[in-house]
Amino acid sequence: MQREEIISRTNAFLIEDFEVEESALQPGADLKEALGLDSLDYIDLVVAIEQNFGFKVKPEDFQQMHVMDDLYNYVSDRLVAA
């Protein structure tokens, strides 16, 4: 899957499922601030990623993600490894 498709799919479910403004989804945007998620929302985010991309996510993986680009890179890396 190409990086552009990963970004597009990720942004689509963030906008639809989490009601995130599209303008907030910039590669350098702070992940927590852009998504405005609380701790329970992160569980939903894990489920959404698993459903959309078909791999298991460890919640502790989010500790290494600080900006939106980290999330895109994580998904990309996991898809390559699968």
N, C-alpha and C positions, 0 to 999 in steps of 0.2 A: 504494500500500500504506500503510495506516495505521501510525502510530508503534507502537501497541500490538502489531500483528502483527509488525513488525520486531523488537521486543524479544523477543516470544515465540519467533519462529523462531531468532533469534540464541541466546537462552538454551538452547533445545532442543538445538541441535547442540553447544553448548559443554558441556552436561551429558552428552550421550550420547557424543560423539566425544572429548572432552578430559577427561572424568570430573571436571568442576568441580562443586563443591557448589552447589546452587541458592541457598543462603543467602549465598554469596559474590558473587552477581550482583546487586549493588545499584548504582544509577546513579552514586553518588559513590565507589564502591570503586575503589581503585588497580588499574589494568588488569593490570600485571605481577604484583602480589601476588594479586589475585583469581583470575587464570587459572593462575598458577604455571607459566608457559611458559618453556622455554629457546629459544635462537635457532632450533633446528630445528623446534620446535613452531610458531613463527610462520609458517614456510613452510606447514605443514599448515593453519594458521588462514586464511592467504590463499586456499588451495585451497578450504577449506570455505565461505568467504564467496562466492567465485566460483561454486561449485556451487549454493549455496542461493539466491543473489540474481541470478545471471546477468550480472555485470559483472566486468571485469578490475580487479585490485587491484595497486597498486604497493607493494612491501614498504616503501619509504621513507615511505609515507603513515602508517605506524604510529609514526613519530617524533613526530607531532603529537598522538598519542592518549595520554592520561595516566590517565583514569578510564573506567569502563564507559560512561558517558553519551557520551563522545567517540566510542567505537566505534559506538554506536547512531546518533549524529548523522551520522557518516561514511556509514554504510549508507543512512540516510534521504536525505542530500544527493546521494549517487551515484544512487539510484533516481529522484529528482526530475530530475536532469540527463540521465538516459538517455532 
